[in-house]
Amino acid sequence: MFYEINNEIVSFRIKAQPKASKSEFCEPYGDDAIKIRIKAPAVEGAANEELFKFLSKSFKVPKSSIMLKSGDTSKIKVILFPLSEKFKEWIAQNGY
């Protein structure tokens, strides 16, 4: 599974695709990640910044509470953020 919830913290494993026409969730990527298209290019941290903004808006969590656990320069990243009602709804809606 591409996410884990421990002590109200979500560990979210993603495969980032920078330079997309818009930022959006895509299909699961293998068994342990989800693909997310990111509008920004992978230059000087712009894609990571856009990813944080996208996740913050999508799951209604403060951008400052989103942390990059691993994958700073990699396309496969592990992101940590607080569990929110919006995340629970997204999981239920998509059948994950």
N, CA, C and O atoms as a GROMACS GRO file, in nm:
protein
  384
    1MET      N    1   0.085  -0.118   0.000
    1MET     CA    2   0.000   0.000   0.000
    1MET      C    3   0.089   0.124   0.000
    1MET      O    4   0.197   0.123   0.060
    2PHE      N    5   0.046   0.228  -0.065
    2PHE     CA    6   0.129   0.348  -0.080
    2PHE      C    7   0.118   0.447   0.036
    2PHE      O    8   0.182   0.552   0.036
    3TYR      N    9   0.036   0.414   0.136
    3TYR     CA   10   0.028   0.502   0.253
    3TYR      C   11   0.021   0.417   0.379
    3TYR      O   12  -0.021   0.301   0.376
    4GLU      N   13   0.062   0.478   0.490
    4GLU     CA   14   0.055   0.416   0.622
    4GLU      C   15   0.013   0.525   0.719
    4GLU      O   16   0.053   0.640   0.705
    5ILE      N   17  -0.067   0.489   0.818
    5ILE     CA   18  -0.108   0.586   0.920
    5ILE      C   19  -0.060   0.534   1.055
    5ILE      O   20  -0.099   0.426   1.098
    6ASN      N   21   0.025   0.612   1.121
    6ASN     CA   22   0.077   0.579   1.254
    6ASN      C   23   0.068   0.702   1.342
    6ASN      O   24   0.124   0.806   1.307
    7ASN      N   25  -0.001   0.692   1.456
    7ASN     CA   26  -0.011   0.802   1.551
    7ASN      C   27  -0.059   0.932   1.485
    7ASN      O   28  -0.004   1.039   1.509
    8GLU      N   29  -0.162   0.920   1.400
    8GLU     CA   30  -0.222   1.036   1.334
    8GLU      C   31  -0.129   1.104   1.232
    8GLU      O   32  -0.153   1.219   1.194
    9ILE      N   33  -0.023   1.035   1.190
    9ILE     CA   34   0.068   1.086   1.087
    9ILE      C   35   0.059   0.992   0.966
    9ILE      O   36   0.069   0.870   0.980
   10VAL      N   37   0.041   1.052   0.849
   10VAL     CA   38   0.034   0.975   0.725
   10VAL      C   39   0.172   0.972   0.662
   10VAL      O   40   0.236   1.076   0.646
   11SER      N   41   0.217   0.854   0.626
   11SER     CA   42   0.338   0.835   0.546
   11SER      C   43   0.290   0.798   0.407
   11SER      O   44   0.227   0.694   0.388
   12PHE      N   45   0.319   0.884   0.310
   12PHE     CA   46   0.262   0.876   0.176
   12PHE      C   47   0.375   0.857   0.076
   12PHE      O   48   0.460   0.946   0.063
   13ARG      N   49   0.378   0.745   0.006
   13ARG     CA   50   0.486   0.716  -0.090
   13ARG      C   51   0.434   0.750  -0.230
   13ARG      O   52   0.334   0.696  -0.275
   14ILE      N   53   0.505   0.840  -0.297
   14ILE     CA   54   0.460   0.884  -0.429
   14ILE      C   55   0.569   0.870  -0.534
   14ILE      O   56   0.688   0.865  -0.504
   15LYS      N   57   0.524   0.864  -0.658
   15LYS     CA   58   0.612   0.873  -0.774
   15LYS      C   59   0.576   1.005  -0.840
   15LYS      O   60   0.466   1.020  -0.894
   16ALA      N   61   0.666   1.102  -0.835
   16ALA     CA   62   0.639   1.235  -0.888
   16ALA      C   63   0.673   1.242  -1.036
   16ALA      O   64   0.776   1.190  -1.080
   17GLN      N   65   0.586   1.307  -1.112
   17GLN     CA   66   0.612   1.333  -1.254
   17GLN      C   67   0.606   1.484  -1.275
   17GLN      O   68   0.497   1.540  -1.289
   18PRO      N   69   0.721   1.551  -1.277
   18PRO     CA   70   0.723   1.696  -1.294
   18PRO      C   71   0.691   1.738  -1.438
   18PRO      O   72   0.684   1.656  -1.530
   19LYS      N   73   0.672   1.869  -1.456
   19LYS     CA   74   0.645   1.932  -1.586
   19LYS      C   75   0.518   1.880  -1.652
   19LYS      O   76   0.513   1.865  -1.774
   20ALA      N   77   0.414   1.855  -1.573
   20ALA     CA   78   0.285   1.812  -1.628
   20ALA      C   79   0.203   1.937  -1.661
   20ALA      O   80   0.238   2.048  -1.619
   21SER      N   81   0.095   1.920  -1.735
   21SER     CA   82   0.010   2.034  -1.769
   21SER      C   83  -0.065   2.088  -1.647
   21SER      O   84  -0.098   2.206  -1.641
   22LYS      N   85  -0.092   1.999  -1.549
   22LYS     CA   86  -0.153   2.040  -1.424
   22LYS      C   87  -0.116   1.940  -1.315
   22LYS      O   88  -0.079   1.827  -1.344
   23SER      N   89  -0.125   1.984  -1.191
   23SER     CA   90  -0.097   1.894  -1.079
   23SER      C   91  -0.222   1.810  -1.051
   23SER      O   92  -0.332   1.863  -1.038
   24GLU      N   93  -0.202   1.677  -1.043
   24GLU     CA   94  -0.316   1.588  -1.022
   24GLU      C   95  -0.271   1.451  -0.974
   24GLU      O   96  -0.158   1.409  -0.999
   25PHE      N   97  -0.362   1.382  -0.904
   25PHE     CA   98  -0.338   1.244  -0.865
   25PHE      C   99  -0.362   1.156  -0.988
   25PHE      O  100  -0.449   1.184  -1.070
   26CYS      N  101  -0.284   1.049  -0.998
   26CYS     CA  102  -0.300   0.952  -1.106
   26CYS      C  103  -0.325   0.815  -1.044
   26CYS      O  104  -0.374   0.804  -0.931
   27GLU      N  105  -0.292   0.714  -1.116
   27GLU     CA  106  -0.313   0.576  -1.072
   27GLU      C  107  -0.202   0.532  -0.976
   27GLU      O  108  -0.096   0.593  -0.971
   28PRO      N  109  -0.228   0.425  -0.900
   28PRO     CA  110  -0.119   0.367  -0.820
   28PRO      C  111  -0.003   0.327  -0.911
   28PRO      O  112  -0.023   0.287  -1.025
   29TYR      N  113   0.118   0.339  -0.858
   29TYR     CA  114   0.240   0.309  -0.932
   29TYR      C  115   0.300   0.185  -0.867
   29TYR      O  116   0.368   0.195  -0.765
   30GLY      N  117   0.273   0.069  -0.925
   30GLY     CA  118   0.315  -0.056  -0.863
   30GLY      C  119   0.230  -0.080  -0.739
   30GLY      O  120   0.116  -0.033  -0.730
   31ASP      N  121   0.286  -0.153  -0.644
   31ASP     CA  122   0.212  -0.186  -0.522
   31ASP      C  123   0.237  -0.089  -0.407
   31ASP      O  124   0.163  -0.089  -0.309
   32ASP      N  125   0.341  -0.006  -0.419
   32ASP     CA  126   0.377   0.072  -0.300
   32ASP      C  127   0.394   0.222  -0.322
   32ASP      O  128   0.460   0.288  -0.242
   33ALA      N  129   0.337   0.277  -0.429
   33ALA     CA  130   0.344   0.422  -0.452
   33ALA      C  131   0.222   0.465  -0.533
   33ALA      O  132   0.154   0.383  -0.595
   34ILE      N  133   0.195   0.595  -0.532
   34ILE     CA  134   0.091   0.651  -0.617
   34ILE      C  135   0.156   0.760  -0.702
   34ILE      O  136   0.238   0.837  -0.653
   35LYS      N  137   0.119   0.764  -0.828
   35LYS     CA  138   0.175   0.862  -0.919
   35LYS      C  139   0.101   0.994  -0.904
   35LYS      O  140  -0.022   0.997  -0.901
   36ILE      N  141   0.178   1.102  -0.894
   36ILE     CA  142   0.121   1.237  -0.889
   36ILE      C  143   0.193   1.321  -0.994
   36ILE      O  144   0.315   1.332  -0.994
   37ARG      N  145   0.115   1.378  -1.083
   37ARG     CA  146   0.171   1.471  -1.182
   37ARG      C  147   0.183   1.607  -1.116
   37ARG      O  148   0.092   1.652  -1.046
   38ILE      N  149   0.297   1.672  -1.139
   38ILE     CA  150   0.326   1.802  -1.079
   38ILE      C  151   0.350   1.904  -1.190
   38ILE      O  152   0.426   1.878  -1.284
   39LYS      N  153   0.285   2.017  -1.178
   39LYS     CA  154   0.292   2.121  -1.280
   39LYS      C  155   0.432   2.181  -1.294
   39LYS      O  156   0.474   2.212  -1.405
   40ALA      N  157   0.503   2.197  -1.187
   40ALA     CA  158   0.633   2.264  -1.186
   40ALA      C  159   0.744   2.172  -1.240
   40ALA      O  160   0.733   2.050  -1.231
   41PRO      N  161   0.849   2.231  -1.296
   41PRO     CA  162   0.963   2.151  -1.341
   41PRO      C  163   1.050   2.108  -1.224
   41PRO      O  164   1.044   2.166  -1.116
   42ALA      N  165   1.130   2.005  -1.246
   42ALA     CA  166   1.219   1.954  -1.141
   42ALA      C  167   1.349   2.036  -1.139
   42ALA      O  168   1.457   1.983  -1.165
   43VAL      N  169   1.336   2.164  -1.109
   43VAL     CA  170   1.451   2.255  -1.108
   43VAL      C  171   1.453   2.330  -0.976
   43VAL      O  172   1.354   2.394  -0.938
   44GLU      N  173   1.566   2.323  -0.905
   44GLU     CA  174   1.588   2.397  -0.781
   44GLU      C  175   1.474   2.381  -0.679
   44GLU      O  176   1.436   2.478  -0.612
   45GLY      N  177   1.422   2.261  -0.668
   45GLY     CA  178   1.319   2.233  -0.568
   45GLY      C  179   1.179   2.281  -0.602
   45GLY      O  180   1.088   2.272  -0.519
   46ALA      N  181   1.158   2.331  -0.724
   46ALA     CA  182   1.027   2.384  -0.763
   46ALA      C  183   0.920   2.275  -0.763
   46ALA      O  184   0.807   2.300  -0.722
   47ALA      N  185   0.954   2.155  -0.808
   47ALA     CA  186   0.857   2.046  -0.812
   47ALA      C  187   0.818   2.003  -0.670
   47ALA      O  188   0.701   1.977  -0.644
   48ASN      N  189   0.914   1.995  -0.580
   48ASN     CA  190   0.883   1.960  -0.440
   48ASN      C  191   0.794   2.066  -0.378
   48ASN      O  192   0.699   2.033  -0.307
   49GLU      N  193   0.823   2.192  -0.403
   49GLU     CA  194   0.742   2.302  -0.349
   49GLU      C  195   0.599   2.294  -0.402
   49GLU      O  196   0.504   2.311  -0.326
   50GLU      N  197   0.584   2.268  -0.530
   50GLU     CA  198   0.451   2.255  -0.591
   50GLU      C  199   0.379   2.131  -0.536
   50GLU      O  200   0.258   2.134  -0.514
   51LEU      N  201   0.454   2.023  -0.514
   51LEU     CA  202   0.396   1.902  -0.456
   51LEU      C  203   0.340   1.930  -0.317
   51LEU      O  204   0.229   1.888  -0.285
   52PHE      N  205   0.416   1.999  -0.234
   52PHE     CA  206   0.370   2.033  -0.099
   52PHE      C  207   0.245   2.120  -0.105
   52PHE      O  208   0.151   2.098  -0.029
   53LYS      N  209   0.244   2.216  -0.195
   53LYS     CA  210   0.127   2.304  -0.210
   53LYS      C  211   0.005   2.223  -0.255
   53LYS      O  212  -0.105   2.244  -0.204
   54PHE      N  213   0.025   2.131  -0.349
   54PHE     CA  214  -0.083   2.047  -0.400
   54PHE      C  215  -0.140   1.957  -0.289
   54PHE      O  216  -0.262   1.947  -0.274
   55LEU      N  217  -0.052   1.893  -0.212
   55LEU     CA  218  -0.097   1.805  -0.104
   55LEU      C  219  -0.167   1.884   0.006
   55LEU      O  220  -0.267   1.839   0.061
   56SER      N  221  -0.115   2.002   0.038
   56SER     CA  222  -0.175   2.087   0.139
   56SER      C  223  -0.318   2.125   0.100
   56SER      O  224  -0.410   2.117   0.181
   57LYS      N  225  -0.335   2.165  -0.024
   57LYS     CA  226  -0.467   2.204  -0.073
   57LYS      C  227  -0.561   2.083  -0.083
   57LYS      O  228  -0.678   2.091  -0.046
   58SER      N  229  -0.509   1.971  -0.133
   58SER     CA  230  -0.591   1.852  -0.154
   58SER      C  231  -0.642   1.792  -0.023
   58SER      O  232  -0.757   1.749  -0.015
   59PHE      N  233  -0.558   1.790   0.080
   59PHE     CA  234  -0.592   1.723   0.204
   59PHE      C  235  -0.620   1.818   0.320
   59PHE      O  236  -0.640   1.774   0.434
   60LYS      N  237  -0.622   1.948   0.292
   60LYS     CA  238  -0.654   2.049   0.394
   60LYS      C  239  -0.564   2.037   0.517
   60LYS      O  240  -0.612   2.032   0.631
   61VAL      N  241  -0.433   2.034   0.492
   61VAL     CA  242  -0.335   2.036   0.601
   61VAL      C  243  -0.242   2.156   0.576
   61VAL      O  244  -0.219   2.192   0.461
   62PRO      N  245  -0.189   2.217   0.682
   62PRO     CA  246  -0.098   2.330   0.661
   62PRO      C  247   0.027   2.286   0.585
   62PRO      O  248   0.084   2.180   0.613
   63LYS      N  249   0.068   2.368   0.491
   63LYS     CA  250   0.187   2.335   0.412
   63LYS      C  251   0.309   2.318   0.502
   63LYS      O  252   0.397   2.237   0.475
   64SER      N  253   0.313   2.395   0.610
   64SER     CA  254   0.427   2.389   0.702
   64SER      C  255   0.434   2.257   0.778
   64SER      O  256   0.538   2.224   0.835
   65SER      N  257   0.325   2.180   0.779
   65SER     CA  258   0.324   2.052   0.852
   65SER      C  259   0.359   1.934   0.761
   65SER      O  260   0.363   1.819   0.806
   66ILE      N  261   0.384   1.960   0.633
   66ILE     CA  262   0.421   1.854   0.538
   66ILE      C  263   0.573   1.844   0.534
   66ILE      O  264   0.642   1.943   0.516
   67MET      N  265   0.623   1.721   0.552
   67MET     CA  266   0.768   1.700   0.555
   67MET      C  267   0.809   1.596   0.452
   67MET      O  268   0.736   1.499   0.426
   68LEU      N  269   0.924   1.615   0.394
   68LEU     CA  270   0.982   1.520   0.302
   68LEU      C  271   1.071   1.426   0.383
   68LEU      O  272   1.176   1.468   0.433
   69LYS      N  273   1.031   1.300   0.394
   69LYS     CA  274   1.110   1.203   0.472
   69LYS      C  275   1.226   1.152   0.390
   69LYS      O  276   1.338   1.138   0.441
   70SER      N  277   1.201   1.123   0.260
   70SER     CA  278   1.309   1.077   0.173
   70SER      C  279   1.274   1.107   0.028
   70SER      O  280   1.157   1.124  -0.007
   71GLY      N  281   1.378   1.114  -0.056
   71GLY     CA  282   1.357   1.133  -0.198
   71GLY      C  283   1.365   1.276  -0.246
   71GLY      O  284   1.299   1.312  -0.344
   72ASP      N  285   1.444   1.359  -0.180
   72ASP     CA  286   1.453   1.501  -0.215
   72ASP      C  287   1.477   1.521  -0.365
   72ASP      O  288   1.409   1.603  -0.428
   73THR      N  289   1.571   1.449  -0.423
   73THR     CA  290   1.601   1.465  -0.566
   73THR      C  291   1.556   1.344  -0.648
   73THR      O  292   1.586   1.336  -0.767
   74SER      N  293   1.485   1.253  -0.586
   74SER     CA  294   1.438   1.132  -0.654
   74SER      C  295   1.294   1.150  -0.699
   74SER      O  296   1.222   1.235  -0.647
   75LYS      N  297   1.252   1.070  -0.796
   75LYS     CA  298   1.112   1.073  -0.838
   75LYS      C  299   1.024   0.996  -0.741
   75LYS      O  300   0.904   1.023  -0.733
   76ILE      N  301   1.081   0.902  -0.667
   76ILE     CA  302   1.007   0.830  -0.563
   76ILE      C  303   1.034   0.902  -0.431
   76ILE      O  304   1.148   0.913  -0.388
   77LYS      N  305   0.927   0.948  -0.366
   77LYS     CA  306   0.939   1.028  -0.245
   77LYS      C  307   0.850   0.971  -0.135
   77LYS      O  308   0.748   0.909  -0.163
   78VAL      N  309   0.890   0.992  -0.011
   78VAL     CA  310   0.806   0.959   0.103
   78VAL      C  311   0.778   1.091   0.175
   78VAL      O  312   0.870   1.160   0.219
   79ILE      N  313   0.649   1.123   0.184
   79ILE     CA  314   0.604   1.248   0.242
   79ILE      C  315   0.527   1.217   0.371
   79ILE      O  316   0.450   1.121   0.376
   80LEU      N  317   0.547   1.297   0.474
   80LEU     CA  318   0.475   1.283   0.600
   80LEU      C  319   0.387   1.406   0.621
   80LEU      O  320   0.430   1.518   0.597
   81PHE      N  321   0.264   1.383   0.668
   81PHE     CA  322   0.175   1.493   0.702
   81PHE      C  323   0.071   1.444   0.802
   81PHE      O  324   0.049   1.324   0.814
   82PRO      N  325   0.007   1.537   0.874
   82PRO     CA  326  -0.094   1.496   0.973
   82PRO      C  327  -0.218   1.438   0.905
   82PRO      O  328  -0.259   1.483   0.798
   83LEU      N  329  -0.277   1.340   0.968
   83LEU     CA  330  -0.400   1.280   0.919
   83LEU      C  331  -0.512   1.383   0.925
   83LEU      O  332  -0.530   1.450   1.027
   84SER      N  333  -0.587   1.396   0.816
   84SER     CA  334  -0.698   1.492   0.811
   84SER      C  335  -0.825   1.422   0.766
   84SER      O  336  -0.820   1.313   0.708
   85GLU      N  337  -0.938   1.484   0.793
   85GLU     CA  338  -1.066   1.429   0.747
   85GLU      C  339  -1.068   1.420   0.595
   85GLU      O  340  -1.122   1.325   0.538
   86LYS      N  341  -1.010   1.520   0.529
   86LYS     CA  342  -1.009   1.523   0.382
   86LYS      C  343  -0.929   1.404   0.328
   86LYS      O  344  -0.968   1.346   0.226
   87PHE      N  345  -0.820   1.366   0.394
   87PHE     CA  346  -0.743   1.250   0.350
   87PHE      C  347  -0.826   1.123   0.367
   87PHE      O  348  -0.829   1.038   0.277
   88LYS      N  349  -0.894   1.110   0.481
   88LYS     CA  350  -0.979   0.993   0.504
   88LYS      C  351  -1.088   0.983   0.398
   88LYS      O  352  -1.117   0.874   0.348
   89GLU      N  353  -1.148   1.097   0.362
   89GLU     CA  354  -1.250   1.099   0.257
   89GLU      C  355  -1.192   1.057   0.122
   89GLU      O  356  -1.255   0.981   0.048
   90TRP      N  357  -1.072   1.107   0.091
   90TRP     CA  358  -1.006   1.075  -0.037
   90TRP      C  359  -0.979   0.924  -0.045
   90TRP      O  360  -1.001   0.863  -0.149
   91ILE      N  361  -0.931   0.866   0.065
   91ILE     CA  362  -0.903   0.722   0.069
   91ILE      C  363  -1.033   0.644   0.046
   91ILE      O  364  -1.036   0.550  -0.035
   92ALA      N  365  -1.140   0.681   0.116
   92ALA     CA  366  -1.268   0.612   0.103
   92ALA      C  367  -1.327   0.627  -0.038
   92ALA      O  368  -1.378   0.531  -0.096
   93GLN      N  369  -1.318   0.747  -0.093
   93GLN     CA  370  -1.372   0.777  -0.226
   93GLN      C  371  -1.304   0.693  -0.335
   93GLN      O  372  -1.369   0.646  -0.428
   94ASN      N  373  -1.174   0.676  -0.320
   94ASN     CA  374  -1.096   0.607  -0.423
   94ASN      C  375  -1.078   0.457  -0.397
   94ASN      O  376  -1.015   0.386  -0.476
   95GLY      N  377  -1.134   0.410  -0.287
   95GLY     CA  378  -1.128   0.267  -0.257
   95GLY      C  379  -0.992   0.215  -0.219
   95GLY      O  380  -0.961   0.098  -0.242
   96TYR      N  381  -0.909   0.301  -0.160
   96TYR     CA  382  -0.776   0.257  -0.118
   96TYR      C  383  -0.785   0.205   0.019
   96TYR      O  384  -0.684   0.162   0.076
   0.00000   0.00000   0.00000
